[in-house]
Amino acid sequence: MSKRILVIGGVAGGASAAARARRIDESAEVIMFERGPNVSFSNCALPFHLSGIVENSDDLVLMCPGKFKSQYNIEARVNSEVVKINREDKKIVVKNLETKEEYEESYDQLVLSPGANPILPRSIEGIDGPNVFTVRNVVDIKKLNDYIVKNNIEDIAVVGGGFIGVEVAENLELAQKNVSLIEAQDQIMNPFDYDMAQILHKEMMDKGINLILSDGVQKINEDSVELQSGKKVAAKVVVMAIGVSPETSLAKDAGLEIGETGGIKVDHNYLTNDKNIYAVGDAIEVYNRLTHKKTRLALAGPAQRQARAAADHMYNIPHRNNGVIGSSVVQVFDLGAASTGLNEKAAKAAGISYDFVYLIPGDKVGLMPESNPMHFKLIYEYPTGKILGAQAIGKGNVDKRIDVIATMITMGGTLEDLKELELCYAPLFGTAKDVVNHAALVALNLLNGQFRQVPVTKVRELVENNAFIVDVREKDEYTEGHLKNAVNIPLSEIRGRLNEIPKDKPVYLHCRSSQRSYNAVMALQNIGYNNIINISGSYLGICCYEYYQDQVTGREKIVTQYNFE
């Protein structure tokens, strides 16, 4: 007798589970239920409709019910909300949202893929206003875009600096709107550490976004947003993107177990506490293989793998659950920003002993057109050298570098493994010593005590305390901008000017990106200096780190002039 598999919810999780079940079993009866009008759409591409990159909102719909039926023999029922699960009878109650009629369907196996809901805090006055929007599906993005066009809206506030908020803000700016991005935390893009996020803050400011950090929304009016600081921001449309909460109401009502993070609790095979009900996607809690703790991860790639594993388990096909590490990439105007694994904040929160390197090598050979610096931060466990995570920001292929690190993490790689990793090289694509190899070499030098470093986050304190700082760039570079109290002793002259470098106090060295200053550090250490410290990130890193706060606070600069070239 053939199986009857019902799937609640489509998109990455539900549709993938249904399609995988069909590939395994041609005789199974597979039915999907979606309460919206679209069962399969590119939710990751939704913001790009606002700029016209995706011109027609209908193009966001990947597959209609008719195509599901003709190509996969899967019945996809849209505008159909599952309102109840009757576990004892193995039946669900479905409400047809067009006719309002309710009916029952029986199942052998049930897959829950209800996704997550945008968070709309009731504490914000005006949160239910007609000018307040969220972005979850094609209907949402079409409604938002139509409202903007119909009412000729110019001033828009986006609340929340995560993936959706940043992409919505960027695409509205590309559509030549006046965009304010409001984030209650002190940075956007939580996967990145504070020092790396400053590069993104500068990019958003440079591209015309009114970026407001460390300030939350208190009230939404017809033409403005009032912040907790008392500041008013002009906005006739407000897009709420402060985060999502897992859609668990159906599961809770059915007596399915909810995990410690608020997501549906599942086992190794994505089974709930009911042996006939699976759950996948944004609504479940998953295992983080690095922190060894439960977490939630709203990403399409993991959802698809979970869906495949669940369908496989229905047919006794074994699956290895590796847990998640959280790999992601986002475009922020001219920059790509990618990350994987743990950042410093997460490592600290998990109580993991770690260290990191931050370097800014070229993303390809400098002679090549469109060669640019890449900001790269590698987090590793101390003292084992096990790779824990990385962040990369730049105009080049940041995703490629982070994908390499994600693979190393998944394979349990160490700095020694990364150092010896043989990667593709041609001048147009990278450098002979790729960014990731370079990071491993620097990290090993640190781990093995070859030299010491201080991060860009500490440089302001050094300048204000009048620490002895040596700028080893050439004189013309120094003239174009330098730390206010730095002494210029170029690397090419340093061996002949040792009398200017004290031995009785710490000496901090920097160049543009820390490479020349590293060579100076090693030379000085080899001739008897034992209190020499390299400034990680050097002048380019310092300028990127200081810029945004300098602009918004008006504080005194520690540089004579910024230099981002």
Secondary structure as UniProt FT lines:
FT   STRAND          4..8
FT   HELIX           11..24
FT   TURN            26..27
FT   STRAND          29..33
FT   HELIX           43..49
FT   TURN            50..52
FT   HELIX           57..60
FT   HELIX           65..72
FT   STRAND          75..77
FT   STRAND          80..86
FT   TURN            87..90
FT   STRAND          91..96
FT   TURN            97..99
FT   STRAND          102..106
FT   STRAND          109..112
FT   STRAND          116..118
FT   TURN            122..123
FT   TURN            126..128
FT   TURN            130..131
FT   STRAND          132..133
FT   HELIX           138..150
FT   TURN            151..152
FT   STRAND          155..159
FT   HELIX           163..174
FT   TURN            175..176
FT   STRAND          178..183
FT   TURN            190..191
FT   HELIX           194..206
FT   TURN            207..208
FT   STRAND          210..213
FT   STRAND          217..220
FT   STRAND          224..227
FT   TURN            228..229
FT   STRAND          232..234
FT   STRAND          237..240
FT   STRAND          244..246
FT   HELIX           249..253
FT   TURN            254..255
FT   TURN            260..261
FT   TURN            268..269
FT   TURN            275..276
FT   STRAND          277..279
FT   HELIX           281..283
FT   STRAND          286..288
FT   TURN            289..292
FT   STRAND          293..295
FT   HELIX           300..314
FT   TURN            315..316
FT   STRAND          328..332
FT   TURN            333..334
FT   STRAND          335..341
FT   HELIX           344..349
FT   TURN            350..351
FT   STRAND          354..359
FT   TURN            366..367
FT   TURN            369..370
FT   STRAND          373..381
FT   TURN            382..384
FT   STRAND          386..394
FT   HELIX           398..410
FT   TURN            411..412
FT   HELIX           415..419
FT   TURN            427..429
FT   HELIX           435..447
FT   TURN            448..449
FT   STRAND          452..454
FT   HELIX           456..458
FT   HELIX           459..464
FT   TURN            465..466
FT   STRAND          468..471
FT   HELIX           475..479
FT   TURN            484..485
FT   STRAND          487..488
FT   HELIX           491..496
FT   HELIX           498..500
FT   STRAND          507..510
FT   HELIX           515..526
FT   TURN            527..528
FT   STRAND          532..535
FT   TURN            536..537
FT   HELIX           538..553
//
